[in-house]
Amino acid sequence: MSEDIRFSLANLWRRALLLVGRGRLTVGDDSGMVQRHQVQLGQAELRDNTIRVAEYGFTSMPLPGCHGVVVFVGGDRSNGVIIGTNDQNHRLKDLQPGEVAIFTDLGQKFFMKRDQTLIEGGGLPILMRDTPSVTVQASQKFRVETPSFEVVASTRARFETPRTETTQLLLSMQYQMGGVTGGTGALTANFGAGGTMTWNNLNLLATGGTLKHDGKNIGSTHTHSSVQTGTDNSGGPNA
């Protein structure tokens, strides 16, 4: 084997050994067109401005100290690309085959488990915005468990349902029964446990139908028994 061939093979082998490196990311910059990091590959090898690539639609900013795998184009240690990272201190553990998760070191996670999909905010607010509509299609139930539930709607809040229930107090600044577009059926109010209804400065207007108390008509068409002329009081309303 000639000296030239031996030299070429040695050079090729040396470059093959330098193709892949593993180290720790120290500082990074995510302000440019591509993300760049400083990588400590060994005690004597520190690479600045190393490009990090990620799949389209996915991005993250690794914490300092994160492990990284670097590929060097043509074995050139000055031309590296970070193709993978792993943070041993914060990664989720004990995943089952087929499970997928997105997470941060603060405890936020989107966890697609085998038996459910889990979303955790890590004690931080969750905000959904800049969308014309949000639709939730649940085959059985939609349940919210919270100390306080608020809806702020600038035009209206509509419930298209045959029945609306509340287990305790219902408060309203204004209240209208009937007259809802698309509504059908009659109004029924049943206070089985009794109670007290109090209005201030109330004008009660009723058109048609009947108004009864203890089974007796006290509406506009009611009559009285034992009617007499003079100043005597008549009897109670007829049934």
Secondary structure, DSSP 8 states (H G I E B T S, - for coil): --HHHHHHHHHHHHHHHTSEEEEEEEEEE-SSSSEEEEEEEETTEEEEEEEE---TT------TT-EEEEEEGGG-TTSEEEEEEE-TTT------TT-EEEE-TTS-EEEE-SS-EEEE-TTS-----S-S------SS------S------SS------S----SS----SS---S--TT--S------TT------SS------SS--EETTEE-STT--BSS--SSS-----B--
